[in-house]
């Protein structure tokens, strides 16, 4: 069982906060991609561009989430190793 560790909790919080900040920034800077695609008011070329942009943003979010998850796993594993010693 992992004991309460203020430093560990702060690092995890900072990791999650950074991820959420990045997602909010992506949403703010790239609004309404889905709405535009669903509106049927865009050309085929623009639809493809919006789709590609959405895929790239999705991949960036996935990578960011994977990084955050790996950092949390590393931090909690390091904490568990400290307890075992």
matplotlib code that plots the C-alpha trace (Angstrom):
import matplotlib.pyplot as plt

x = [0.0, 1.3, 1.6, 0.6, 3.5, 3.0, 5.7, 4.4, 0.9, 2.1, 4.0, 1.0, -1.2, 1.2, 1.2, -2.6, -2.9, -0.4, -2.5, -5.7, -4.2, -3.0, -6.4, -8.1, -5.6, -6.3, -10.1, -9.7, -7.5, -9.4, -13.1, -15.9, -14.1, -16.9, -19.6, -18.1, -17.9, -21.4, -22.8, -22.5, -21.5, -17.9, -16.3, -14.9, -11.4, -12.1, -13.8, -10.6, -8.4, -10.6, -10.6, -6.8, -6.6, -8.9, -6.8, -3.6, -5.2, -6.5, -3.0, -1.4, -3.9, -3.3, 0.5, 0.1, -2.1, 0.3, 3.1, 1.1, 0.1, 3.7, 5.0, 2.3, 3.3, 7.0, 6.3, 4.1, 6.5, 9.4, 7.3, 6.6, 10.3, 11.1, 8.6, 10.1, 13.7]
y = [0.0, 3.4, 5.8, 9.4, 11.4, 15.2, 15.5, 12.5, 13.9, 17.3, 15.7, 13.7, 16.8, 18.8, 16.1, 15.9, 19.7, 20.1, 17.6, 19.4, 22.7, 21.3, 19.9, 23.2, 25.0, 22.7, 23.2, 26.9, 27.1, 24.6, 25.1, 23.5, 21.1, 18.5, 21.2, 22.4, 18.8, 18.1, 21.3, 20.2, 23.9, 23.1, 21.9, 18.4, 19.9, 21.8, 18.7, 16.7, 19.4, 19.6, 15.8, 15.7, 18.4, 16.5, 13.3, 15.2, 16.8, 13.4, 11.9, 14.8, 14.3, 10.6, 11.1, 13.7, 11.4, 8.5, 10.7, 11.7, 8.1, 6.9, 9.6, 8.8, 5.1, 5.9, 8.1, 5.6, 2.8, 4.8, 5.5, 1.8, 0.9, 3.5, 1.7, -1.7, -0.5]
z = [0.0, -0.9, 2.1, 1.9, 0.6, 0.1, -2.5, -4.5, -4.5, -5.6, -8.5, -9.6, -9.2, -11.4, -14.0, -14.2, -14.1, -17.0, -19.0, -18.3, -19.2, -22.5, -23.4, -22.5, -24.7, -27.6, -27.2, -27.0, -30.1, -32.2, -31.5, -33.3, -35.6, -35.1, -35.5, -38.7, -40.1, -39.1, -40.5, -44.2, -44.9, -45.7, -48.9, -49.3, -49.2, -46.0, -44.5, -45.1, -43.6, -40.5, -40.2, -40.5, -37.8, -35.5, -35.9, -35.2, -32.1, -30.9, -31.3, -29.4, -26.6, -26.5, -26.4, -23.6, -21.6, -22.1, -20.9, -17.8, -17.1, -17.4, -15.1, -12.5, -12.7, -12.4, -9.4, -7.6, -8.4, -7.0, -3.9, -3.5, -3.8, -1.1, 1.2, 0.5, 1.4]

ax = plt.figure().add_subplot(projection="3d")
ax.plot(x, y, z, "-o")
ax.set_aspect("equal")
plt.show()
